[in-house]
């Protein structure tokens, strides 16, 4: 049985405790590897390594960081099939998705922020005849990056890349549910010649290894993606330590389809937004609102499309939806389908366990549920699975009230061919991201994050470069 290792001080290392946790393949339900059950001792070693590496790494040239980050990207690309297979076995998502989305995006993260390192600058403010102010943007020191299981390497590198590009050293922890691609990344970093201690990867449980990272006084900033409750706990831990904090949390995203939309475009978009990655993306459009004149036609066409999605072996080329990521998560999602029934929902399709021949894991048929009011828990709480709620609306005002009516505020999608309505609605939606006539169209230069219970801070582009640097104003009097 393969034993995943931590990556500390430039070397692969067993956990200090010597204890390991099972790593399960969700498509088969079988343990297929072991991950370190790391604790504060491992984090302490990682923080020490990062502190030793910081003086040299922080003064490395942007060109050197550009070179080595692109080398890492090259080596991931060269081994894309192995990364994609590891991602699929860890997460249960179709291999076609790992191959076309997750791993290429991790490569893009390194390349994008390698280039940002070469372009990143700051501003100066002259005081005519008297002084000049200039802003120094300097790396923070050792930063903590903690990521979730849904897009493992994609979200892990989305944090690590800007932290490296800005000259920081890192103590990171991927989700214990999906550790394998981070382990492969550690091997790539060694092969790429990343200096020892610049990046450290500590595997293990959130409340144990993760908490040790969040609470360590030597770690000056935390970039976290995960559940809202966990984010709340991390905020409470870091606030008294005055750490910089970026929280990318949950979402319960509205998808507004107006009667004047491009029907087929909106229909395809609604299926993608609702069921990509089995609905296990914080950006998924899990609350679908359709304007009444086209509601029944849209509903029937949607149910037909969703019912045709193939749930199956993630390794099969024609699989649309693989396994959910774990048994506990499968049971959580199934619990919400039962709750929807209790709340008066009409299940139009799906919501049932699926027995996939030859696989023993956790598969669920994608569900579309109507007749749930705005105050239902099924409509208000993040399910994070293949469960889409559907409701008609009449006016733009009503659509905005429904869309803004939850504690979350991450992403919203609007389908309309009325350009004025598009801008008017986008301005009034309480979200960090609004897509019009598209979904998940991503430009890495743009700010990324949510409002309300969807998080604090922004990732992406210069926002990420600024998060991982301190701005020092130097004022030189020459008058
Ligand atoms: O998140 P967790 P999980 C939502 C989604 C999902 C729920 C739980 O609703 O069902 O969150 O998912 C680490 N100190 N999103 O279990 O538990 C943990 O080990 C430090 C939305 O993935 O928050 C893992 O590495 N770290 C989200 C990471 O935090 C701690 C994507 C996330 O785990 C910790 C994923 C602690 N006390 C889930 N407790 C999005 N916005 O994309 C846990 N961790």
Boltz pocket constraint, residues with backbone or C-beta under 6 A from the ligand:
constraints:
  - pocket:
      binder: B
      contacts: [[A, 146], [A, 147], [A, 148], [A, 149], [A, 150], [A, 173], [A, 174], [A, 175], [A, 176], [A, 204], [A, 205], [A, 206], [A, 207], [A, 208], [A, 209], [A, 210], [A, 211], [A, 212], [A, 214], [A, 225], [A, 226], [A, 227], [A, 228], [A, 230], [A, 231], [A, 233], [A, 234], [A, 248], [A, 249], [A, 250], [A, 251], [A, 281], [A, 282], [A, 283], [A, 382], [A, 383], [A, 384]]
      max_distance: 6.0
